[in-house]
Amino acid sequence: MALSKEKKTSIIEEYARNKKDTGSVEVQVALLTERINRLTEHMKEHTHDYHTNRGLLQMVGKRKSLLDYLKKEDVQRYRELIKKLNLRK
């Protein structure tokens, strides 16, 4: 269920703030969102996979923490990221 190398590099290129950026909050949140979406689909089929469910909840918590940090540091970047990832309805 891990992301393929090509998918990961395309996400990094899309959300990076500059050419050498691989660890900014935007990139981390984008990667977590992709993994969360994949695990959500897995959990729809395998409802009793409790180990995966725990990992999914941990990833959601990590993403929430990163988004809270970004919101505190730079509201404009936060709003752009939320809109780009389509996280809020």
Long-range contacts (C-beta under 8 A, 24 or more apart in sequence): 1-35, 1-38, 1-39, 1-42, 3-31, 3-34, 3-35, 3-38, 7-34, 15-81, 15-84, 25-66, 25-69, 25-70, 25-73, 25-77, 25-81, 26-70, 26-77, 26-81, 28-66, 29-63, 29-66, 29-67, 29-70, 29-81, 29-85, 30-81, 30-85, 32-59, 32-62, 32-63, 32-66, 33-63, 33-85, 33-87, 35-59, 36-60, 36-63
